[in-house]
């Protein structure tokens, strides 16, 4: 039965099982769980999780350690088998929960429902329920600097915003006496939040406690002066005057200009941004909304301005500064317009900008006015238009970052989350229409890049054409060449909006944008602009940063190597391609060759099994750990191979596929490996096809598809032989021998390895010789020739040490560990296997590490150390499940069948292993599984059936050349009571 867990983050982190709090003792495990819960039901990248756990510079082994932590978290949550809670994604992990399983999800739902509440009473109740979920500061006692700086601050701010809204609702409902006690506690805990002081003062005033209300104002004034050196805001001062006058009339009375555009009727989403801006504007100061064109800056600003009108009784000014147009509004003209709005006649307006600024700020002094400055071009345009005191507030929108605007609070705006984008489309088009075609609605959101302007245009087209199905518009938008024609209606034009940013660039920056838009990679480091533009690295980075400033390129974070990475929004990419006149094959060749050069140098530093490319005279790879570099660049390299093949850059695509295979093998990226290999073979020149066949043969052995592997190795051997490539031909023979080993054909394996050895010697490849020696040692060990096997392996190990070949030394140690298992020298076996496991983890090879864990677990079981064996099996199972490795799962079932105390459970596990082994068609796995199934049958009293299975196991393993296991089987049977 699946257990149902509950989690709490609104206070200390709590894990609850059936009403009982379960303690997670590991600090790292608490951080990992908290990071997943902060983004419940959505993938969290491995990079982000590693940054939460170890900061911005995780170690090279961090990824492997993260996998272990995930496994242990699943173990703690009883989720190892089902994985219904913690799920694995290509880029990371996620935790999946219902709303009532996580207090944060419940809190977010209540906040959203409160905003849509039909009346004040319902809003107050929902906000009260949301506030009651909190038990203390968010994620208390979870130690993660990144989380403290982001999630914790954001959640705590949402808590206070909910309390402020709840208090406002209660006060409007006349429940002044019911909130006084809590407000006294809130001002004590948060003395710098002026809104709480205001609410306490108003509650006391409305209940006739004027003296206490005046004392609250005095205490607030003292705290603000002592801590911040400021006076109470205009809202508090106005209420102070009301109390002194003994009036109980509402405080907020509109007395000044109200220039705000009409409120956005179908505004949706942006819940966090709205909460931050409305709370911030009420507190005063300057707030800026920044982001690319079409992202909804104006809509958000107008929505928030209307939401806080009651806090600015002296008026709201609005001015479009036309920053994206040819002639933006100059400060002098803007001040003229603002001064007239404040009641100054034309003749009284000074002529100089300086005098206008002085008059403007004097008129705003001590007045509670909101100034909204839309579409600002830069700091110089905005600075003269800001109020000079904190009594009012300013809200500025701009495509520019406005980083030089002093003391401004910045709210960056990106495209909408998918759920908000769909909500916007539903609100405009109609719930029923979207519900009838949910897939088409999602496609429209995707083609619009979740950009609000594009979504509004798409929605307007659908509203204007009620006879259109959503699928019709989705089909039109799918054609990138005409997408912008579809996203234009009346004065709403996405192309024109994006062109404002593009047209404002210099020629070299426009060229950089166009060329970057031609690249199919999901993101990129700044150096990419260097080969594209023929610039040095510093100039290339300056060009990319200029595009960031123009909001044509986004900052995407840092990768594991510490490089800053950038990305283009899908619609901006389409816009850049529409503007491009360059031939992509010509424009991108230098960049793709640069990626190939880096991949070639990184590949030279990675471990290779089954094929090593002949050494080249290469510059040393100097970008850090080679495997980490491949990790950071992998999505890009994959995309470059695909794009190069599509553009006809065939040799480049094939060579990059060849140089990426060892990384795919190392990281067990078998699906990716198959894809890039197929792309390489689809366009490779004849000289590179044998290598790609050889690499695919290795991949298919990894996947236990031996028939297909055999065909690939034969194709590779024929190709290498025809080209006179003895080095490559040696590896093709070795691959065939390796494949025969795995499929239990020992005689064929020996013959193939002898052919390989002769060619490795002829081509002066000692590394290849070591691989053959290790394989021959393994064959002899299986055949019962333990002395000969040990001689092969010791020889291989000595040569590996002499050459400094750590990978070959690892393989020799691994095989020695397995050999000592059969000689009964279990401590020596465990020592060799532990050293090889540590080496595999250091190399970052999770596939090899998982398999070594199996062999180590087997040795530990034979030594009577079942608990230690179980830990190894758990770690191995985690990998086999994630990569759908049937052979690995079969081994785990077999070993656990022998460990379990229950005969019935032993029989169940052995039967599972037998069923899967038969499906695999591997003779050694069938033989081993028959033996274990016989053991289980004997345990449950079915001795005759057991002996039948043992007899079949003996015959199968003998035919496969696994004499050592046959001898072991016979010995175990002979020791049974007659």
Secondary structure, 3 states (H helix, E strand, C coil): CCCCEEEECCCECEEEECCEEECCCCHHHHHHHHHHHHCCCCCEEHHHHHHHHHCCCCCCCHHHHHHHHHHHHHHHCCCCCCCCCEEECCCEEEECCCHHHEHHHHHHHHHHHHHCCCCHHHHHHHHHHHHHCCCCCCCECCCCHHHHHHHHHHHHHHHHHHHHHHHHHHHHCCCHHHHHHHHHHHHHHCCCCHHHHHHHHHHHHHCCCHHHHHHHHHHHHHHHHHHHCCCCCHHHHHHHHHHHHCCCCCCCCCCCCECCCCCCCCCCCCHHHHHHHHHHHHHCEEEEEECCCCCCHHHHHHHHHHHCHHHCCCCEEEEECCCCCCCCCCHHHHHHHHHHHCCCCHHHCCCCHHHHHHHHHHHHCCCCCEEEEEEECCHHHHHCCCCCCCCCEEEEEECCCCCCCCCEEEEECCCCCHHHHHHHHHHHHCHHHHHHCHHHHHHHHHHCCCCHHHHHHHHHHHHHCCCCCHHHHHHHHCCCCCHHHHCEECCEEHHHHHHHHHHCCCHHHHHHHHHHHHCCCCCEECCHHHHHHCCCHHHHHHHHHHHHHCCCCEEEEECCCCCEEEECCHHHHHHHHHHCCCCHHHHHHHHHHHHHHHHHHHHCCCCCCCCCCCCCCCCCCCCCCHHHHHHHHHHHHHHHHHHHHHCCCHHHHHHHHHHHHHHHHHCCCHHHHHHHHHHHHHHCCHHHHHHHHHHHHHHHHHCCCHHHHHHHHHHHHHHHHHHCCHHHHHHHHHHHHHHHHHHCCHHHHHHHHHHHHHHHHHCCCHHHHHHHHHHHHHHHHHHCCHHHHHHHHHHHHHHHHHHCCHHHHHHHHHHHHHHHHHHCCHHHHHHHHHHHHHHHHHHCCHHHHHHHHHHHHHHHHHCCCHHHHHHHHHHHHHHHHHCCCHHHHHHHHHHHHHHCCCHHHHHHHHHHHHHHHHHHCCHHHHHHHHHHHHHHHHHCCCHHHHHHHHHHHHHHHHHCCCHHHHHHHHHHHHCCCC
